[in-house]
């Protein structure tokens, strides 16, 4: 696996591109009922666990991608395109794209 990563980095440097670590958080929109989040919230505040101060729980997914691009603007555009076409359902989900160091 390390050999593949090294080869990818060498190729990216040769093509004058950078490797960006992108983290994409996807959750249901606030107007969409999240039954899994409700079940977790009920368990957290219930008599067995008794955590206080929890008003809402939303369950989602986090996708981490290593992406080759010339710059951050290009990497953002590529990540946006991936989210719209494959990674999320824009009708019921929202996403946030973050770059890790």
N, CA, C and O atoms as a GROMACS GRO file, in nm:
protein
  404
    1UNK      N    1   0.081  -0.119   0.000
    1UNK     CA    2   0.000   0.000   0.000
    1UNK      C    3   0.086   0.127   0.000
    1UNK      O    4   0.055   0.224  -0.068
    2UNK      N    5   0.196   0.124   0.078
    2UNK     CA    6   0.284   0.240   0.083
    2UNK      C    7   0.345   0.269  -0.053
    2UNK      O    8   0.363   0.385  -0.090
    3UNK      N    9   0.376   0.163  -0.129
    3UNK     CA   10   0.432   0.181  -0.262
    3UNK      C   11   0.335   0.251  -0.356
    3UNK      O   12   0.375   0.333  -0.438
    4UNK      N   13   0.208   0.217  -0.343
    4UNK     CA   14   0.105   0.280  -0.426
    4UNK      C   15   0.094   0.428  -0.392
    4UNK      O   16   0.085   0.512  -0.482
    5UNK      N   17   0.095   0.460  -0.262
    5UNK     CA   18   0.086   0.600  -0.220
    5UNK      C   19   0.207   0.678  -0.270
    5UNK      O   20   0.192   0.789  -0.321
    6UNK      N   21   0.328   0.621  -0.255
    6UNK     CA   22   0.448   0.689  -0.303
    6UNK      C   23   0.443   0.712  -0.453
    6UNK      O   24   0.480   0.820  -0.501
    7UNK      N   25   0.398   0.613  -0.529
    7UNK     CA   26   0.387   0.626  -0.674
    7UNK      C   27   0.288   0.734  -0.711
    7UNK      O   28   0.311   0.811  -0.804
    8UNK      N   29   0.176   0.741  -0.638
    8UNK     CA   30   0.075   0.844  -0.665
    8UNK      C   31   0.130   0.982  -0.637
    8UNK      O   32   0.107   1.075  -0.714
    9UNK      N   33   0.202   0.997  -0.526
    9UNK     CA   34   0.262   1.127  -0.492
    9UNK      C   35   0.364   1.167  -0.596
    9UNK      O   36   0.367   1.283  -0.638
   10UNK      N   37   0.449   1.074  -0.639
   10UNK     CA   38   0.549   1.104  -0.742
   10UNK      C   39   0.482   1.148  -0.871
   10UNK      O   40   0.525   1.244  -0.935
   11UNK      N   41   0.376   1.077  -0.912
   11UNK     CA   42   0.304   1.112  -1.035
   11UNK      C   43   0.241   1.251  -1.022
   11UNK      O   44   0.248   1.330  -1.116
   12UNK      N   45   0.181   1.279  -0.907
   12UNK     CA   46   0.118   1.410  -0.886
   12UNK      C   47   0.221   1.521  -0.894
   12UNK      O   48   0.197   1.625  -0.955
   13UNK      N   49   0.337   1.500  -0.831
   13UNK     CA   50   0.442   1.601  -0.836
   13UNK      C   51   0.493   1.621  -0.978
   13UNK      O   52   0.521   1.733  -1.020
   14UNK      N   53   0.504   1.511  -1.052
   14UNK     CA   54   0.549   1.518  -1.191
   14UNK      C   55   0.449   1.596  -1.276
   14UNK      O   56   0.489   1.673  -1.364
   15UNK      N   57   0.320   1.578  -1.250
   15UNK     CA   58   0.215   1.647  -1.325
   15UNK      C   59   0.187   1.786  -1.271
   15UNK      O   60   0.090   1.851  -1.312
   16UNK      N   61   0.270   1.833  -1.178
   16UNK     CA   62   0.255   1.965  -1.117
   16UNK      C   63   0.123   1.977  -1.040
   16UNK      O   64   0.059   2.082  -1.040
   17UNK      N   65   0.085   1.868  -0.974
   17UNK     CA   66  -0.036   1.868  -0.893
   17UNK      C   67   0.000   1.841  -0.748
   17UNK      O   68   0.110   1.793  -0.718
   18UNK      N   69  -0.093   1.872  -0.660
   18UNK     CA   70  -0.075   1.847  -0.517
   18UNK      C   71  -0.174   1.739  -0.474
   18UNK      O   72  -0.274   1.714  -0.540
   19UNK      N   73  -0.143   1.676  -0.362
   19UNK     CA   74  -0.235   1.579  -0.302
   19UNK      C   75  -0.309   1.650  -0.190
   19UNK      O   76  -0.247   1.703  -0.097
   20UNK      N   77  -0.440   1.652  -0.198
   20UNK     CA   78  -0.524   1.714  -0.094
   20UNK      C   79  -0.597   1.605  -0.017
   20UNK      O   80  -0.652   1.512  -0.076
   21UNK      N   81  -0.598   1.618   0.114
   21UNK     CA   82  -0.676   1.529   0.200
   21UNK      C   83  -0.810   1.596   0.225
   21UNK      O   84  -0.817   1.699   0.293
   22UNK      N   85  -0.913   1.538   0.169
   22UNK     CA   86  -1.047   1.598   0.177
   22UNK      C   87  -1.135   1.512   0.268
   22UNK      O   88  -1.137   1.389   0.256
   23UNK      N   89  -1.206   1.577   0.357
   23UNK     CA   90  -1.302   1.511   0.444
   23UNK      C   91  -1.440   1.567   0.412
   23UNK      O   92  -1.460   1.688   0.417
   24UNK      N   93  -1.533   1.479   0.381
   24UNK     CA   94  -1.669   1.522   0.344
   24UNK      C   95  -1.767   1.465   0.447
   24UNK      O   96  -1.778   1.343   0.462
   25UNK      N   97  -1.836   1.554   0.518
   25UNK     CA   98  -1.937   1.514   0.616
   25UNK      C   99  -2.075   1.528   0.551
   25UNK      O  100  -2.110   1.633   0.499
   26UNK      N  101  -2.152   1.420   0.555
   26UNK     CA  102  -2.285   1.417   0.494
   26UNK      C  103  -2.387   1.381   0.600
   26UNK      O  104  -2.373   1.280   0.669
   27UNK      N  105  -2.491   1.465   0.613
   27UNK     CA  106  -2.600   1.438   0.707
   27UNK      C  107  -2.733   1.470   0.640
   27UNK      O  108  -2.738   1.542   0.540
   28UNK      N  109  -2.839   1.415   0.697
   28UNK     CA  110  -2.972   1.448   0.647
   28UNK      C  111  -3.001   1.595   0.673
   28UNK      O  112  -2.958   1.649   0.775
   29UNK      N  113  -3.074   1.659   0.584
   29UNK     CA  114  -3.115   1.798   0.606
   29UNK      C  115  -3.201   1.804   0.732
   29UNK      O  116  -3.265   1.706   0.769
   30UNK      N  117  -3.202   1.920   0.797
   30UNK     CA  118  -3.273   1.934   0.925
   30UNK      C  119  -3.423   1.913   0.911
   30UNK      O  120  -3.489   1.879   1.010
   31UNK      N  121  -3.480   1.932   0.792
   31UNK     CA  122  -3.624   1.912   0.772
   31UNK      C  123  -3.660   1.765   0.749
   31UNK      O  124  -3.778   1.730   0.743
   32UNK      N  125  -3.558   1.679   0.736
   32UNK     CA  126  -3.580   1.536   0.715
   32UNK      C  127  -3.569   1.463   0.848
   32UNK      O  128  -3.472   1.482   0.922
   33UNK      N  129  -3.669   1.381   0.880
   33UNK     CA  130  -3.668   1.302   1.002
   33UNK      C  131  -3.549   1.205   1.000
   33UNK      O  132  -3.524   1.138   0.900
   34UNK      N  133  -3.477   1.199   1.112
   34UNK     CA  134  -3.362   1.110   1.125
   34UNK      C  135  -3.394   1.007   1.234
   34UNK      O  136  -3.361   1.029   1.351
   35UNK      N  137  -3.458   0.895   1.198
   35UNK     CA  138  -3.498   0.797   1.300
   35UNK      C  139  -3.380   0.737   1.376
   35UNK      O  140  -3.392   0.706   1.494
   36UNK      N  141  -3.267   0.720   1.310
   36UNK     CA  142  -3.150   0.666   1.378
   36UNK      C  143  -3.098   0.768   1.481
   36UNK      O  144  -3.060   0.731   1.592
   37UNK      N  145  -3.095   0.893   1.444
   37UNK     CA  146  -3.054   0.999   1.536
   37UNK      C  147  -3.147   1.009   1.655
   37UNK      O  148  -3.102   1.030   1.768
   38UNK      N  149  -3.277   0.994   1.631
   38UNK     CA  150  -3.375   1.000   1.740
   38UNK      C  151  -3.355   0.883   1.835
   38UNK      O  152  -3.363   0.901   1.957
   39UNK      N  153  -3.329   0.764   1.782
   39UNK     CA  154  -3.306   0.647   1.867
   39UNK      C  155  -3.182   0.665   1.954
   39UNK      O  156  -3.182   0.629   2.072
   40UNK      N  157  -3.077   0.721   1.896
   40UNK     CA  158  -2.955   0.745   1.972
   40UNK      C  159  -2.979   0.851   2.080
   40UNK      O  160  -2.935   0.836   2.193
   41UNK      N  161  -3.050   0.957   2.044
   41UNK     CA  162  -3.083   1.063   2.141
   41UNK      C  163  -3.163   1.006   2.257
   41UNK      O  164  -3.133   1.033   2.373
   42UNK      N  165  -3.266   0.928   2.225
   42UNK     CA  166  -3.349   0.868   2.330
   42UNK      C  167  -3.265   0.780   2.423
   42UNK      O  168  -3.288   0.779   2.544
   43UNK      N  169  -3.170   0.705   2.368
   43UNK     CA  170  -3.083   0.621   2.451
   43UNK      C  171  -2.991   0.706   2.539
   43UNK      O  172  -2.968   0.673   2.656
   44UNK      N  173  -2.939   0.813   2.484
   44UNK     CA  174  -2.847   0.898   2.560
   44UNK      C  175  -2.916   0.969   2.677
   44UNK      O  176  -2.860   0.976   2.787
   45UNK      N  177  -3.037   1.020   2.654
   45UNK     CA  178  -3.106   1.095   2.760
   45UNK      C  179  -3.195   1.007   2.848
   45UNK      O  180  -3.248   1.053   2.949
   46UNK      N  181  -3.211   0.881   2.809
   46UNK     CA  182  -3.298   0.790   2.883
   46UNK      C  183  -3.244   0.758   3.022
   46UNK      O  184  -3.134   0.799   3.058
   47UNK      N  185  -3.323   0.684   3.098
   47UNK     CA  186  -3.286   0.654   3.238
   47UNK      C  187  -3.160   0.568   3.252
   47UNK      O  188  -3.094   0.573   3.356
   48UNK      N  189  -3.128   0.490   3.152
   48UNK     CA  190  -3.011   0.403   3.162
   48UNK      C  191  -2.880   0.482   3.156
   48UNK      O  192  -2.789   0.458   3.236
   49UNK      N  193  -2.869   0.577   3.061
   49UNK     CA  194  -2.746   0.655   3.046
   49UNK      C  195  -2.756   0.792   3.112
   49UNK      O  196  -2.661   0.837   3.176
   50UNK      N  197  -2.869   0.858   3.098
   50UNK     CA  198  -2.897   0.982   3.170
   50UNK      C  199  -2.812   1.103   3.135
   50UNK      O  200  -2.791   1.188   3.222
   51UNK      N  201  -2.764   1.114   3.012
   51UNK     CA  202  -2.690   1.235   2.972
   51UNK      C  203  -2.787   1.352   2.964
   51UNK      O  204  -2.898   1.339   2.912
   52UNK      N  205  -2.744   1.467   3.014
   52UNK     CA  206  -2.829   1.586   3.014
   52UNK      C  207  -2.782   1.685   2.908
   52UNK      O  208  -2.668   1.680   2.862
   53UNK      N  209  -2.872   1.773   2.869
   53UNK     CA  210  -2.836   1.882   2.778
   53UNK      C  211  -2.832   1.845   2.631
   53UNK      O  212  -2.781   1.923   2.550
   54UNK      N  213  -2.884   1.730   2.594
   54UNK     CA  214  -2.884   1.690   2.453
   54UNK      C  215  -3.020   1.723   2.393
   54UNK      O  216  -3.122   1.670   2.436
   55UNK      N  217  -3.020   1.811   2.294
   55UNK     CA  218  -3.148   1.850   2.233
   55UNK      C  219  -3.173   1.782   2.099
   55UNK      O  220  -3.288   1.768   2.057
   56UNK      N  221  -3.066   1.739   2.031
   56UNK     CA  222  -3.084   1.675   1.901
   56UNK      C  223  -2.961   1.591   1.868
   56UNK      O  224  -2.850   1.624   1.909
   57UNK      N  225  -2.981   1.483   1.794
   57UNK     CA  226  -2.871   1.400   1.745
   57UNK      C  227  -2.901   1.371   1.598
   57UNK      O  228  -3.011   1.328   1.563
   58UNK      N  229  -2.803   1.395   1.513
   58UNK     CA  230  -2.814   1.365   1.371
   58UNK      C  231  -2.704   1.265   1.336
   58UNK      O  232  -2.588   1.287   1.371
   59UNK      N  233  -2.739   1.158   1.269
   59UNK     CA  234  -2.643   1.057   1.228
   59UNK      C  235  -2.609   1.079   1.081
   59UNK      O  236  -2.698   1.102   0.999
   60UNK      N  237  -2.481   1.073   1.048
   60UNK     CA  238  -2.439   1.093   0.911
   60UNK      C  239  -2.321   1.004   0.877
   60UNK      O  240  -2.297   0.902   0.941
   61UNK      N  241  -2.249   1.046   0.775
   61UNK     CA  242  -2.131   0.970   0.734
   61UNK      C  243  -2.018   1.068   0.702
   61UNK      O  244  -2.040   1.183   0.663
   62UNK      N  245  -1.897   1.019   0.719
   62UNK     CA  246  -1.777   1.097   0.688
   62UNK      C  247  -1.697   1.019   0.584
   62UNK      O  248  -1.664   0.902   0.604
   63UNK      N  249  -1.667   1.085   0.474
   63UNK     CA  250  -1.591   1.022   0.367
   63UNK      C  251  -1.459   1.096   0.354
   63UNK      O  252  -1.457   1.219   0.342
   64UNK      N  253  -1.348   1.023   0.356
   64UNK     CA  254  -1.215   1.083   0.344
   64UNK      C  255  -1.156   1.041   0.210
   64UNK      O  256  -1.154   0.923   0.175
   65UNK      N  257  -1.107   1.140   0.137
   65UNK     CA  258  -1.055   1.117   0.002
   65UNK      C  259  -0.919   1.184  -0.014
   65UNK      O  260  -0.900   1.297   0.030
   66UNK      N  261  -0.826   1.114  -0.076
   66UNK     CA  262  -0.698   1.173  -0.118
   66UNK      C  263  -0.718   1.213  -0.264
   66UNK      O  264  -0.745   1.128  -0.349
   67UNK      N  265  -0.703   1.340  -0.293
   67UNK     CA  266  -0.740   1.394  -0.423
   67UNK      C  267  -0.624   1.470  -0.485
   67UNK      O  268  -0.562   1.554  -0.420
   68UNK      N  269  -0.594   1.440  -0.611
   68UNK     CA  270  -0.492   1.514  -0.686
   68UNK      C  271  -0.557   1.632  -0.756
   68UNK      O  272  -0.660   1.618  -0.822
   69UNK      N  273  -0.497   1.750  -0.740
   69UNK     CA  274  -0.547   1.869  -0.808
   69UNK      C  275  -0.435   1.973  -0.816
   69UNK      O  276  -0.337   1.966  -0.742
   70UNK      N  277  -0.451   2.067  -0.907
   70UNK     CA  278  -0.349   2.172  -0.924
   70UNK      C  279  -0.350   2.269  -0.806
   70UNK      O  280  -0.245   2.318  -0.764
   71UNK      N  281  -0.471   2.296  -0.753
   71UNK     CA  282  -0.483   2.389  -0.641
   71UNK      C  283  -0.609   2.358  -0.560
   71UNK      O  284  -0.687   2.270  -0.597
   72UNK      N  285  -0.628   2.431  -0.451
   72UNK     CA  286  -0.741   2.405  -0.362
   72UNK      C  287  -0.875   2.432  -0.431
   72UNK      O  288  -0.974   2.364  -0.406
   73UNK      N  289  -0.878   2.533  -0.517
   73UNK     CA  290  -1.001   2.566  -0.589
   73UNK      C  291  -1.045   2.449  -0.678
   73UNK      O  292  -1.163   2.414  -0.682
   74UNK      N  293  -0.951   2.390  -0.750
   74UNK     CA  294  -0.980   2.274  -0.836
   74UNK      C  295  -1.022   2.153  -0.752
   74UNK      O  296  -1.114   2.080  -0.788
   75UNK      N  297  -0.954   2.133  -0.639
   75UNK     CA  298  -0.988   2.021  -0.550
   75UNK      C  299  -1.130   2.038  -0.493
   75UNK      O  300  -1.205   1.941  -0.483
   76UNK      N  301  -1.165   2.160  -0.458
   76UNK     CA  302  -1.300   2.187  -0.407
   76UNK      C  303  -1.405   2.160  -0.513
   76UNK      O  304  -1.508   2.099  -0.485
   77UNK      N  305  -1.379   2.205  -0.634
   77UNK     CA  306  -1.473   2.184  -0.744
   77UNK      C  307  -1.492   2.035  -0.772
   77UNK      O  308  -1.603   1.990  -0.799
   78UNK      N  309  -1.384   1.959  -0.768
   78UNK     CA  310  -1.392   1.814  -0.790
   78UNK      C  311  -1.472   1.747  -0.679
   78UNK      O  312  -1.557   1.663  -0.706
   79UNK      N  313  -1.444   1.784  -0.554
   79UNK     CA  314  -1.516   1.727  -0.440
   79UNK      C  315  -1.665   1.762  -0.447
   79UNK      O  316  -1.750   1.677  -0.419
   80UNK      N  317  -1.697   1.885  -0.484
   80UNK     CA  318  -1.837   1.927  -0.501
   80UNK      C  319  -1.907   1.840  -0.606
   80UNK      O  320  -2.019   1.795  -0.587
   81UNK      N  321  -1.838   1.820  -0.717
   81UNK     CA  322  -1.894   1.739  -0.826
   81UNK      C  323  -1.919   1.595  -0.780
   81UNK      O  324  -2.022   1.537  -0.812
   82UNK      N  325  -1.824   1.540  -0.705
   82UNK     CA  326  -1.842   1.404  -0.651
   82UNK      C  327  -1.964   1.396  -0.559
   82UNK      O  328  -2.042   1.301  -0.565
   83UNK      N  329  -1.979   1.497  -0.474
   83UNK     CA  330  -2.092   1.498  -0.381
   83UNK      C  331  -2.225   1.505  -0.455
   83UNK      O  332  -2.319   1.432  -0.422
   84UNK      N  333  -2.232   1.590  -0.554
   84UNK     CA  334  -2.357   1.608  -0.628
   84UNK      C  335  -2.393   1.486  -0.712
   84UNK      O  336  -2.510   1.453  -0.728
   85UNK      N  337  -2.291   1.417  -0.767
   85UNK     CA  338  -2.317   1.305  -0.858
   85UNK      C  339  -2.326   1.169  -0.790
   85UNK      O  340  -2.401   1.083  -0.836
   86UNK      N  341  -2.249   1.147  -0.681
   86UNK     CA  342  -2.238   1.012  -0.627
   86UNK      C  343  -2.253   1.005  -0.475
   86UNK      O  344  -2.330   0.924  -0.424
   87UNK      N  345  -2.182   1.088  -0.403
   87UNK     CA  346  -2.167   1.070  -0.259
   87UNK      C  347  -2.288   1.108  -0.175
   87UNK      O  348  -2.308   1.052  -0.068
   88UNK      N  349  -2.368   1.202  -0.223
   88UNK     CA  350  -2.484   1.244  -0.144
   88UNK      C  351  -2.610   1.249  -0.230
   88UNK      O  352  -2.604   1.251  -0.353
   89UNK      N  353  -2.722   1.250  -0.162
   89UNK     CA  354  -2.851   1.270  -0.228
   89UNK      C  355  -2.892   1.413  -0.198
   89UNK      O  356  -2.940   1.440  -0.088
   90UNK      N  357  -2.875   1.507  -0.292
   90UNK     CA  358  -2.899   1.648  -0.265
   90UNK      C  359  -3.043   1.683  -0.227
   90UNK      O  360  -3.070   1.791  -0.176
   91UNK      N  361  -3.135   1.591  -0.252
   91UNK     CA  362  -3.275   1.617  -0.216
   91UNK      C  363  -3.293   1.610  -0.064
   91UNK      O  364  -3.368   1.689  -0.007
   92UNK      N  365  -3.224   1.514   0.000
   92UNK     CA  366  -3.246   1.495   0.144
   92UNK      C  367  -3.120   1.513   0.230
   92UNK      O  368  -3.130   1.514   0.352
   93UNK      N  369  -3.004   1.528   0.168
   93UNK     CA  370  -2.881   1.538   0.244
   93UNK      C  371  -2.808   1.669   0.215
   93UNK      O  372  -2.821   1.728   0.108
   94UNK      N  373  -2.730   1.711   0.313
   94UNK     CA  374  -2.640   1.825   0.295
   94UNK      C  375  -2.499   1.779   0.328
   94UNK      O  376  -2.481   1.681   0.400
   95UNK      N  377  -2.401   1.849   0.277
   95UNK     CA  378  -2.262   1.807   0.298
   95UNK      C  379  -2.173   1.927   0.324
   95UNK      O  380  -2.202   2.039   0.285
   96UNK      N  381  -2.063   1.898   0.392
   96UNK     CA  382  -1.961   1.998   0.419
   96UNK      C  383  -1.827   1.938   0.375
   96UNK      O  384  -1.793   1.826   0.412
   97UNK      N  385  -1.753   2.014   0.298
   97UNK     CA  386  -1.622   1.971   0.251
   97UNK      C  387  -1.515   2.043   0.333
   97UNK      O  388  -1.515   2.166   0.344
   98UNK      N  389  -1.424   1.964   0.391
   98UNK     CA  390  -1.314   2.021   0.470
   98UNK      C  391  -1.183   1.966   0.418
   98UNK      O  392  -1.175   1.852   0.371
   99UNK      N  393  -1.080   2.049   0.427
   99UNK     CA  394  -0.946   2.006   0.389
   99UNK      C  395  -0.867   1.984   0.516
   99UNK      O  396  -0.865   2.068   0.605
  100UNK      N  397  -0.801   1.868   0.523
  100UNK     CA  398  -0.718   1.834   0.638
  100UNK      C  399  -0.574   1.864   0.605
  100UNK      O  400  -0.534   1.866   0.489
  101UNK      N  401  -0.496   1.888   0.707
  101UNK     CA  402  -0.353   1.919   0.686
  101UNK      C  403  -0.271   1.795   0.689
  101UNK      O  404  -0.149   1.801   0.672
   0.00000   0.00000   0.00000
